[in-house]
């Protein structure tokens, strides 16, 4: 069984000509073959060298010939499945299907003071339960928090992964820092699921040992991997969108080649997570519209490669306000319309610093609107309704009492869960509640009524055993 995502029933939006796509591709191959990518990992260097790459072991620099890039692109599948704990939530990433993934933040947010605060493990569990209940969340992303009260920093990622496994049956991804992937993989295997393993580049053109070690560990057990970019235009990458695209492409293709060399045919999905820098103040512009342009070009190029692709967005708005809404809506719509297969978008707050389940509930309405647009317009003899229009005629005719209206209105219209669409008198009579207030109410309702499918007792005990093993291992390494 496979969970249905959003069907892209309309032609993907393209902003590049065929000539521009080819120019970016050729520039990418030039960077890979002439400049190279740095890999801080001896095993990876040897694998590249044995596969025909020019490797400078002293500088840890790998130059990848274009024929090997093209060969690995052919080996990478155009779609792949990610097995969820509940088989009905398994996703197949690729083609023209769009899946929505939850976002993350270091801390939770006090919605009254707008101050970040360190979440508890209960905050984490509650957040995951809300994500498990939301209709338009298909994949649980890394997090949603990665900082907990009373938990050693080395254990935050394994504890976060355990929380997601225990409180949701949806597909999910998981990180790879300080060997946390070892425990993540053990927990996934113990509960009969896969993880999307995260492999992150460090721009410009560098993969540190943690990222490469995660790639080996996830791929060797047959788990597909997410390849994450992260260039800052004008900082760790070129300031021009075309230049940033070429560099990002080179970084991600280098990781794709590594994954295919480790295990030919393994599923990979590259993510565009790039943003410009504020040249006046020195911090990233997370909500910039240029990110959308870059992502649209990125999606077009990876569709050209016939490889699934994802977009990740974090926004600059600190409050749950008008800016927060328009930054999220614009970026998500453009990502979906341009053919991203996965969009990491729900629940994250300001610049990856905060995340909150109330924001995820608001985002769920946005994703429902996105879904409705992607479904497109049904044009058939019945929906054209020519005979009905002729039957009703001009005023005083109307359509309220027609069977056609009763049959079609719920199919044609998306009904949001927390947005207010009542008339003004009804809104006043109902207490003038805002969408934010409605979202707070919905979170409380979900937590009081939704019970995720629990783990069997033996699997839950195995999760505890693995977490104890992780803690003991970190202490033996002297990292604690």
KOLDREN-762388 format. One line per 2 residues: number of its first residue (from 1); their letters; for each residue x, y, z of C-alpha. Coordinates in nm, 3 decimals, decimal comma, always signed. Layout:
NUM) A) X:Y:Z  ...
This chain:
1) XX) +0,000:+0,000:+0,000  +0,114:+0,354:-0,073
3) XX) -0,012:+0,679:+0,079  -0,155:+0,912:-0,184
5) XX) +0,019:+1,246:-0,204  -0,099:+1,548:-0,400
7) XX) -0,146:+1,468:-0,770  +0,018:+1,721:-1,001
9) XX) -0,252:+1,728:-1,267  -0,127:+2,046:-1,430
11) XX) +0,185:+2,111:-1,636  +0,479:+2,198:-1,409
13) XX) +0,584:+2,561:-1,414  +0,919:+2,611:-1,590
15) XX) +1,136:+2,922:-1,582  +1,440:+2,798:-1,778
17) XX) +1,474:+2,736:-2,150  +1,619:+2,406:-2,271
19) XX) +1,941:+2,592:-2,353  +1,963:+2,731:-1,999
21) XX) +1,911:+2,387:-1,846  +2,190:+2,251:-2,064
23) XX) +2,421:+2,540:-1,971  +2,367:+2,474:-1,600
25) XX) +2,427:+2,103:-1,651  +2,750:+2,160:-1,846
27) XX) +2,870:+2,408:-1,583  +2,795:+2,152:-1,315
29) XX) +2,996:+1,881:-1,490  +3,286:+2,124:-1,535
31) XX) +3,294:+2,197:-1,161  +3,284:+1,827:-1,074
33) XX) +3,560:+1,736:-1,321  +3,791:+2,037:-1,295
35) XX) +3,738:+2,188:-0,946  +3,626:+1,884:-0,752
37) XX) +3,448:+1,826:-0,423  +3,615:+1,770:-0,087
39) XX) +3,524:+1,454:+0,109  +3,662:+1,426:+0,464
41) XX) +3,637:+1,047:+0,470  +3,906:+0,792:+0,378
43) XX) +3,663:+0,514:+0,281  +3,482:+0,747:+0,043
45) XX) +3,808:+0,869:-0,111  +3,917:+0,512:-0,182
47) XX) +3,578:+0,425:-0,332  +3,595:+0,725:-0,563
49) XX) +3,951:+0,641:-0,667  +3,861:+0,277:-0,737
51) XX) +3,572:+0,401:-0,955  +3,786:+0,610:-1,190
53) XX) +3,786:+0,950:-1,018  +4,098:+1,160:-0,977
55) XX) +4,154:+1,174:-0,599  +4,406:+1,391:-0,416
57) XX) +4,424:+1,203:-0,085  +4,626:+1,476:+0,085
59) XX) +4,378:+1,750:+0,001  +4,086:+1,503:+0,020
61) XX) +3,967:+1,636:-0,312  +3,768:+1,427:-0,558
63) XX) +3,734:+1,514:-0,927  +3,454:+1,317:-1,089
65) XX) +3,458:+1,255:-1,466  +3,142:+1,345:-1,654
67) XX) +3,085:+0,990:-1,780  +3,065:+0,862:-1,420
69) XX) +2,815:+1,134:-1,328  +2,595:+1,042:-1,624
71) XX) +2,626:+0,671:-1,542  +2,519:+0,726:-1,179
73) XX) +2,228:+0,945:-1,286  +2,105:+0,653:-1,496
75) XX) +2,142:+0,414:-1,202  +1,948:+0,631:-0,958
77) XX) +1,576:+0,542:-0,968  +1,314:+0,787:-1,088
79) XX) +1,095:+0,682:-0,796  +1,138:+0,484:-0,477
81) XX) +0,934:+0,378:-0,175  +0,992:+0,468:+0,190
83) XX) +0,833:+0,206:+0,414  +0,634:+0,347:+0,707
85) XX) +0,555:+0,174:+1,037  +0,198:+0,138:+0,914
87) XX) +0,214:+0,007:+0,554  -0,079:+0,227:+0,448
89) XX) +0,143:+0,532:+0,518  +0,431:+0,413:+0,298
91) XX) +0,517:+0,677:+0,038  +0,650:+0,640:-0,316
93) XX) +0,855:+0,947:-0,400  +0,887:+1,047:-0,764
95) XX) +0,683:+1,103:-1,077  +0,420:+1,375:-1,056
97) XX) +0,322:+1,321:-0,692  +0,385:+1,593:-0,433
99) XX) +0,427:+1,499:-0,067  +0,427:+1,742:+0,225
101) XX) +0,681:+1,702:+0,505  +0,688:+1,864:+0,847
103) XX) +0,947:+2,126:+0,929  +1,153:+2,180:+1,244
105) XX) +1,295:+2,431:+1,487  +1,552:+2,422:+1,765
107) XX) +1,304:+2,539:+2,028  +0,932:+2,575:+2,079
109) XX) +0,765:+2,917:+2,081  +0,564:+3,102:+2,342
111) XX) +0,277:+3,221:+2,121  +0,192:+3,504:+2,362
113) XX) +0,538:+3,657:+2,416  +0,696:+3,528:+2,089
115) XX) +0,997:+3,418:+2,296  +1,168:+3,087:+2,213
117) XX) +1,177:+2,836:+2,497  +1,341:+2,498:+2,536
119) XX) +1,085:+2,224:+2,476  +1,029:+1,927:+2,701
121) XX) +1,009:+1,573:+2,572  +0,633:+1,600:+2,629
123) XX) +0,627:+1,903:+2,398  +0,804:+1,689:+2,138
125) XX) +0,562:+1,398:+2,180  +0,258:+1,628:+2,159
127) XX) +0,393:+1,795:+1,844  +0,444:+1,457:+1,677
129) XX) +0,092:+1,348:+1,773  -0,050:+1,660:+1,606
131) XX) +0,154:+1,593:+1,291  +0,033:+1,234:+1,292
133) XX) -0,327:+1,361:+1,291  -0,293:+1,630:+1,024
135) XX) -0,438:+1,534:+0,688  -0,178:+1,703:+0,471
137) XX) +0,137:+1,581:+0,647  +0,267:+1,279:+0,458
139) XX) +0,624:+1,258:+0,593  +0,758:+1,352:+0,936
141) XX) +1,074:+1,557:+0,894  +1,378:+1,578:+1,117
143) XX) +1,272:+1,717:+1,454  +1,025:+1,874:+1,498
145) XX) +1,250:+1,986:+1,785  +1,616:+1,903:+1,840
147) XX) +1,677:+2,050:+2,182  +1,511:+1,915:+2,497
149) XX) +1,511:+2,004:+2,865  +1,718:+1,760:+3,069
151) XX) +1,853:+1,569:+2,768  +2,225:+1,558:+2,681
153) XX) +2,292:+1,718:+2,338  +2,432:+1,388:+2,204
155) XX) +2,099:+1,217:+2,277  +1,865:+1,478:+2,132
157) XX) +1,860:+1,328:+1,782  +1,809:+0,964:+1,891
159) XX) +1,546:+1,076:+2,144  +1,373:+1,284:+1,879
161) XX) +1,370:+0,990:+1,639  +1,230:+0,763:+1,911
163) XX) +0,952:+1,015:+1,976  +0,855:+1,021:+1,608
165) XX) +0,855:+0,641:+1,587  +0,645:+0,604:+1,903
167) XX) +0,390:+0,874:+1,825  +0,334:+0,839:+1,451
169) XX) +0,296:+0,566:+1,191  +0,388:+0,793:+0,900
171) XX) +0,706:+0,779:+0,692  +0,991:+0,988:+0,832
173) XX) +1,347:+1,103:+0,783  +1,635:+1,109:+1,032
175) XX) +1,968:+1,284:+1,073  +2,328:+1,171:+1,081
177) XX) +2,546:+1,362:+1,328  +2,790:+1,205:+1,575
179) XX) +2,685:+0,854:+1,466  +2,320:+0,908:+1,568
181) XX) +2,224:+0,727:+1,249  +2,340:+0,399:+1,404
183) XX) +2,071:+0,420:+1,672  +1,813:+0,559:+1,429
185) XX) +1,865:+0,262:+1,197  +1,838:+0,013:+1,484
187) XX) +1,509:+0,169:+1,601  +1,368:+0,168:+1,248
189) XX) +1,458:-0,196:+1,196  +1,312:-0,290:+1,532
191) XX) +0,978:-0,138:+1,429  +0,971:-0,267:+1,073
193) XX) +1,018:+0,056:+0,882  +1,269:+0,254:+0,679
195) XX) +1,405:+0,602:+0,727  +1,502:+0,866:+0,476
197) XX) +1,861:+0,922:+0,585  +1,983:+1,282:+0,581
199) XX) +2,318:+1,359:+0,415  +2,419:+1,727:+0,428
201) XX) +2,678:+1,921:+0,230  +2,886:+2,198:+0,389
203) XX) +2,916:+2,465:+0,120  +3,125:+2,537:-0,065
205) XX) +3,189:+2,193:-0,215  +3,267:+2,000:+0,106
207) XX) +3,132:+1,693:+0,283  +3,257:+1,646:+0,639
209) XX) +3,306:+1,303:+0,792  +2,973:+1,296:+0,981
211) XX) +2,774:+1,344:+0,659  +2,973:+1,084:+0,464
213) XX) +2,953:+0,834:+0,750  +2,574:+0,883:+0,754
215) XX) +2,563:+0,818:+0,378  +2,749:+0,488:+0,416
217) XX) +2,543:+0,372:+0,714  +2,203:+0,452:+0,565
219) XX) +2,277:+0,335:+0,212  +2,450:+0,012:+0,314
221) XX) +2,134:-0,107:+0,493  +1,921:-0,012:+0,192
223) XX) +1,760:+0,304:+0,328  +1,710:+0,581:+0,070
225) XX) +1,877:+0,915:+0,140  +1,797:+1,284:+0,127
227) XX) +2,082:+1,498:-0,005  +2,062:+1,846:+0,148
229) XX) +2,218:+2,159:+0,005  +2,264:+2,478:+0,206
231) XX) +2,447:+2,748:+0,010  +2,407:+3,113:+0,109
233) XX) +2,404:+3,334:-0,201  +2,700:+3,570:-0,170
235) XX) +2,836:+3,389:+0,140  +2,910:+3,020:+0,095
237) XX) +2,802:+3,027:-0,270  +2,787:+3,267:-0,567
239) XX) +2,549:+3,560:-0,523  +2,391:+3,500:-0,863
241) XX) +2,104:+3,253:-0,875  +2,253:+3,076:-1,178
243) XX) +2,593:+3,044:-1,009  +2,438:+2,918:-0,686
245) XX) +2,243:+2,665:-0,891  +2,556:+2,534:-1,062
247) XX) +2,745:+2,498:-0,732  +2,451:+2,338:-0,551
249) XX) +2,402:+2,100:-0,842  +2,767:+1,996:-0,830
251) XX) +2,756:+1,933:-0,455  +2,439:+1,724:-0,474
253) XX) +2,548:+1,528:-0,781  +2,873:+1,441:-0,602
255) XX) +2,672:+1,289:-0,317  +2,442:+1,113:-0,563
257) XX) +2,748:+0,955:-0,727  +2,876:+0,842:-0,386
259) XX) +2,539:+0,685:-0,300  +2,526:+0,495:-0,629
261) XX) +2,885:+0,375:-0,587  +2,799:+0,241:-0,241
263) XX) +2,481:+0,070:-0,357  +2,375:+0,103:-0,722
265) XX) +2,005:+0,177:-0,759  +1,955:+0,323:-0,410
267) XX) +1,686:+0,592:-0,392  +1,807:+0,950:-0,355
269) XX) +1,622:+1,280:-0,333  +1,819:+1,608:-0,340
271) XX) +1,676:+1,907:-0,152  +1,711:+2,273:-0,238
273) XX) +1,771:+2,454:+0,091  +1,948:+2,772:-0,015
275) XX) +1,899:+3,140:+0,064  +2,057:+3,485:+0,013
277) XX) +2,252:+3,678:+0,273  +2,160:+4,023:+0,401
279) XX) +2,466:+4,213:+0,284  +2,393:+4,499:+0,524
281) XX) +2,356:+4,289:+0,840  +2,521:+3,955:+0,760
283) XX) +2,235:+3,718:+0,843  +2,038:+3,499:+0,601
285) XX) +1,723:+3,621:+0,427  +1,514:+3,310:+0,491
287) XX) +1,189:+3,444:+0,348  +1,333:+3,595:+0,027
289) XX) +1,142:+3,547:-0,297  +1,473:+3,469:-0,472
291) XX) +1,471:+3,136:-0,287  +1,155:+3,053:-0,483
293) XX) +1,326:+3,134:-0,812  +1,620:+2,914:-0,722
295) XX) +1,392:+2,628:-0,619  +1,188:+2,653:-0,939
297) XX) +1,503:+2,626:-1,148  +1,631:+2,345:-0,923
299) XX) +1,308:+2,146:-0,971  +1,319:+2,189:-1,346
301) XX) +1,678:+2,064:-1,367  +1,617:+1,756:-1,153
303) XX) +1,305:+1,672:-1,351  +1,535:+1,686:-1,653
305) XX) +1,756:+1,432:-1,473  +1,446:+1,220:-1,396
307) XX) +1,541:+1,217:-1,028  +1,292:+1,309:-0,750
309) XX) +1,361:+1,642:-0,585  +1,257:+1,831:-0,274
311) XX) +1,239:+2,189:-0,152  +1,283:+2,302:+0,208
313) XX) +1,171:+2,639:+0,337  +1,232:+2,829:+0,659
315) XX) +1,088:+3,175:+0,695  +1,201:+3,501:+0,848
317) XX) +0,880:+3,597:+1,027  +0,910:+3,585:+1,407
319) XX) +0,539:+3,620:+1,480  +0,242:+3,419:+1,353
321) XX) +0,127:+3,714:+1,143  +0,065:+3,842:+0,789
323) XX) +0,433:+3,813:+0,690  +0,445:+3,459:+0,825
325) XX) +0,145:+3,369:+0,610  +0,248:+3,520:+0,279
327) XX) +0,606:+3,392:+0,293  +0,480:+3,039:+0,352
329) XX) +0,200:+3,048:+0,096  +0,406:+3,197:-0,188
331) XX) +0,705:+2,965:-0,146  +0,497:+2,651:-0,100
333) XX) +0,273:+2,722:-0,399  +0,565:+2,793:-0,631
335) XX) +0,751:+2,482:-0,515  +0,447:+2,265:-0,579
337) XX) +0,361:+2,424:-0,912  +0,718:+2,376:-1,035
339) XX) +0,713:+2,005:-0,955  +0,889:+1,942:-0,624
341) XX) +0,817:+1,586:-0,511  +0,857:+1,665:-0,141
343) XX) +0,810:+2,004:+0,025  +0,943:+2,047:+0,379
345) XX) +0,716:+2,321:+0,507  +0,484:+2,251:+0,802
347) XX) +0,535:+2,378:+1,154  +0,872:+2,555:+1,139
349) XX) +0,904:+2,910:+1,270  +1,161:+3,184:+1,251
351) XX) +1,482:+3,087:+1,070  +1,477:+2,726:+1,202
353) XX) +1,498:+2,863:+1,555  +1,143:+2,769:+1,657
355) XX) +0,861:+2,533:+1,566  +0,512:+2,489:+1,707
357) XX) +0,217:+2,254:+1,647  -0,021:+2,551:+1,619
359) XX) +0,183:+2,675:+1,322  +0,163:+2,327:+1,169
361) XX) -0,216:+2,335:+1,199  -0,225:+2,670:+1,018
363) XX) +0,012:+2,532:+0,756  -0,216:+2,235:+0,705
365) XX) -0,479:+2,473:+0,567  -0,221:+2,619:+0,327
367) XX) -0,130:+2,270:+0,209  -0,494:+2,190:+0,151
369) XX) -0,519:+2,493:-0,077  -0,204:+2,382:-0,258
371) XX) -0,355:+2,038:-0,309  -0,672:+2,186:-0,456
373) XX) -0,477:+2,393:-0,709  -0,259:+2,096:-0,812
375) XX) -0,571:+1,889:-0,874  -0,662:+2,133:-1,147
377) XX) -1,000:+2,180:-1,311  -1,222:+1,886:-1,401
379) XX) -1,358:+1,950:-1,750  -1,616:+1,693:-1,860
381) XX) -1,967:+1,688:-1,995  -2,102:+1,680:-1,639
383) XX) -1,884:+1,962:-1,502  -1,942:+2,185:-1,806
385) XX) -2,310:+2,164:-1,711  -2,434:+2,301:-2,044
387) XX) -2,770:+2,124:-2,020  -2,817:+2,242:-1,662
389) XX) -2,738:+2,603:-1,753  -2,992:+2,585:-2,034
391) XX) -3,249:+2,435:-1,795  -3,206:+2,698:-1,521
393) XX) -3,182:+2,994:-1,759  -3,162:+3,360:-1,651
395) XX) -3,295:+3,518:-1,328  -3,509:+3,414:-1,138
397) XX) -3,339:+3,078:-1,197  -3,078:+2,955:-0,942
399) XX) -2,872:+2,645:-0,863  -2,918:+2,601:-0,486
401) XX) -3,190:+2,341:-0,522  -3,018:+2,135:-0,790
403) XX) -2,890:+1,781:-0,741  -2,583:+1,875:-0,949
405) XX) -2,489:+2,134:-0,685  -2,534:+1,888:-0,398
407) XX) -2,320:+1,632:-0,577  -2,035:+1,858:-0,679
409) XX) -1,981:+2,136:-0,426  -1,766:+1,935:-0,183
411) XX) -1,562:+1,795:-0,471  -1,495:+2,138:-0,619
413) XX) -1,435:+2,342:-0,302  -1,159:+2,307:-0,043
415) XX) -1,292:+2,373:+0,308  -1,021:+2,493:+0,551
417) XX) -1,013:+2,369:+0,909  -0,904:+2,687:+1,092
419) XX) -0,936:+2,979:+0,849  -1,247:+3,191:+0,915
421) XX) -1,484:+3,220:+0,620  -1,800:+3,314:+0,803
423) XX) -1,990:+3,636:+0,734  -1,897:+3,940:+0,942
425) XX) -2,207:+3,920:+1,167  -2,141:+3,549:+1,231
427) XX) -1,777:+3,623:+1,309  -1,873:+3,891:+1,561
429) XX) -2,134:+3,666:+1,717  -1,874:+3,387:+1,747
431) XX) -1,635:+3,606:+1,946  -1,423:+3,752:+1,663
433) XX) -1,184:+3,456:+1,673  -0,875:+3,473:+1,454
435) XX) -0,727:+3,185:+1,258  -0,453:+3,165:+1,523
437) XX) -0,711:+3,122:+1,799  -0,891:+2,858:+1,594
439) XX) -0,560:+2,675:+1,541  -0,489:+2,675:+1,916
441) XX) -0,832:+2,522:+1,973  -0,773:+2,258:+1,708
443) XX) -0,440:+2,154:+1,862  -0,616:+2,101:+2,196
445) XX) -0,888:+1,899:+2,022  -0,633:+1,680:+1,844
447) XX) -0,438:+1,610:+2,162  -0,757:+1,518:+2,347
449) XX) -0,904:+1,295:+2,075  -0,623:+1,157:+1,857
451) XX) -0,439:+0,848:+1,977  -0,153:+0,737:+1,749
453) XX) -0,117:+0,364:+1,695  +0,106:+0,254:+1,983
455) XX) +0,411:+0,037:+1,946  +0,378:-0,324:+2,057
457) XX) +0,525:-0,367:+2,405  +0,829:-0,563:+2,286
459) XX) +0,914:-0,297:+2,026  +0,874:-0,017:+2,281
461) XX) +1,109:-0,197:+2,519  +1,358:-0,245:+2,235
463) XX) +1,351:+0,130:+2,167  +1,440:+0,190:+2,533
465) XX) +1,721:-0,064:+2,513  +1,865:+0,102:+2,200
467) XX) +1,855:+0,445:+2,365  +2,041:+0,306:+2,669
469) XX) +2,295:+0,148:+2,436  +2,345:+0,482:+2,260
471) XX) +2,402:+0,665:+2,587  +2,656:+0,408:+2,705
473) XX) +2,839:+0,417:+2,372  +2,871:+0,798:+2,375
475) XX) +3,007:+0,786:+2,727  +3,269:+0,525:+2,627
477) XX) +3,383:+0,749:+2,342  +3,450:+1,028:+2,591
479) XX) +3,209:+1,259:+2,407  +2,961:+1,287:+2,694
